[in-house]
């Protein structure tokens, strides 16, 4: 196995990266290798080889591109020992999020949702996400020597 590569096919073919890619494609409604290839910027032939198990190695970069495009964990694709979903929200987590949201003021809710929408709109599959959720805001106030703030305040308007 070369440096910077992961083994694409374990001994048991039913527990292979190929099988997990096919499963993830079906789960997110992706019907063709050409579509996955377009989303990750690689030829459909490359994706076809992965899906058929005709390749022995996949670069880490390609593993992450596929995971991002299929919205699954890269570790799940590579090893299969975790849940496939990128985000696990147990019932308690969802209830906690809802309670937190409900406890916010109307203004805070609007700001929180605006930040979330901004993050979602700025996410680029396979390229990572670099986001400043407050692009138009003034810089935060600086603390002077005695702990008091100096300068303006930071606006959270969207």
PyMOL commands that set and color helices and strands:
alter all, ss='L'
color gray80, all
select helices_A, chain A and resi 13-15+17-27+33-40+44-52+60-70+74-78+91-103+106-122
alter helices_A, ss='H'
color red, helices_A
select strands_A, chain A and resi 5-7+57-59+142-143+149-150
alter strands_A, ss='S'
color yellow, strands_A
deselect
rebuild
show_as cartoon
